[in-house]
Amino acid sequence: MGNREDLLAGARRCLVEKGWARTTVRDISAAAGVSMAAIGYHFGSREALLNAALVESMREWGDQVGAAMAAAGDADAAPAERFQALWEQLIASIGEHRTLWLANLEALVQAEHSPELREQLVAGQREGRRGMAAHLADGDEADLAEREVRTVGSVHLALLLGVMVQWLNDPGQAPTAAEILAGLRTLGARFEDPSPASGTEVGH
């Protein structure tokens, strides 16, 4: 690898070990085996380098989510079975690639102070919503109605981030794939519109 790639690899290692705020220029230089001056030459600043490392981690995280969706169950299985299989894959990915999932949270925090990083995250978020909606709808992303993206895709992305936090913080009590499915079924039944009583009108 060249100095730039070494610096990115070193910065990613520091993000895992120390986090964004506690990582210094000296830390990155030591982890990468590259001079501190090279950080300014290739990236301009410590912040720009760490943001680039976060973006790289987020791309890899997105690839892991996509791989989990692609591996989720038999295409001929019932929708509920496929949904549970998807969540089994996603939960397994959290355990196997914990540092990537943690980098996602780190990026969300740092994006508050970096317009460029936020722009990258927003683009990935929009792409993720559409991809999840397409997977759950068994359709092509290009054919999806915007309503499906903003409802199915948005809710599933919110569910993914919430479950991720629970598994990272408290894996012993975090929900299983079966429990997630059961919870959604319970909520769906609770919010289902009641059928109007036969022969009656509102106000009578």
C-alpha positions, 0 to 999 in steps of 0.5 A: 500500500502507499502512504495514503492507504496506510494512513486510512488503514491506521486511522480505521484501526485508531477509530476502533481502538480509541474512537474519533475524539481521542485519536491523535495525529501521533496515534495515526502516524504510529498505527500507519507507520507513516510520518505525521507530516504525511497526514497533512500532505495527503488529507490536510488535517487529522479531522479530514483523515478520520472522516475519510476513514469513517466513510470507508468503514461506512461503505464496508458496513453497507456492503455487509448489510447488502450481503446479509439481505442477499443471503436471507433465506429462500426466495420461495419461502413465505414473507415472514420466514424471509423476514426472520431469515434476514434478521438472523443474517443482520444480527450475525453481522453485528457480532461478526463485524462489530467494529464496522457497526460501531463505526456507523454510530461514530460517523453519526455523531461526527457528522454533526460537525462535518458537512462533508461527512454528513453529505456522505451519510445522507447519500448512504442513508437514502440508498439504504432506505431504497435498497431495504424497501426493494428487498422487502417488497421483492421488487426492483429499486427502479420500480419502487414508488416513493411512498414505499421508500419513505414508509417501508424503507424508512421504518426498516432502517430505523428498526435496523439502527435501533436493534444494532444499538441494543446488540452492541450495548447489551447482547445478552438481552437484545431481541432475536430475529424471532422476537423482532418478527413477533413484535412487529406482528403485535404492533401491526395487529394493534394498529390495524384499522377496525372494520366498520360495523355493518349498517351503522354510520358515524354519529348514529 
